[in-house]
Amino acid sequence: MADRTWKAVERRIAAFFGTRRNRCSGSSGRSDESASDTVHPTLYVETKHGDLARFLNAEGRAMIDEGLANAKAEGKRFVAALHPKSGRGFWILVHSDDFLAVARETAARTES
């Protein structure tokens, strides 16, 4: 069975942060597992694939509010990764208070 595009995007973004995709993230509703799209120990990564305009309006604000609450509950820093449907790479959205910590964490995990 062919991999769904959004799952492949989640895998690439997880790899960027030096971790792996969290299967059944968010929708599984299991209290013993992270709702993040990755299994990163300190970052709560929410991945969105599609039309960026959709994520830069009320839907995006709701995603950020929910992600921030989930990240706080899990003791992690919130990161939103926005992947445009027709493009390479992705946008990283992180609060300025967390920027240096996220950059250091990412650099430490991705350097060879």
SULGI-V59146 format. One record per helix or strand. SS is the DSSP state (hx for helix, st for strand). FROM is the first residue (numbers start at 1). LEN is the number of residues. If there is no record, write none. Layout:
ss=<SS,SS>
from=<FROM,FROM>
len=<LEN,LEN>
//
This chain:
ss=<hx,st,st,st,hx,hx,st,st,hx>
from=<5,21,38,43,52,58,77,91,99>
len=<12,1,1,8,4,17,8,3,12>
//
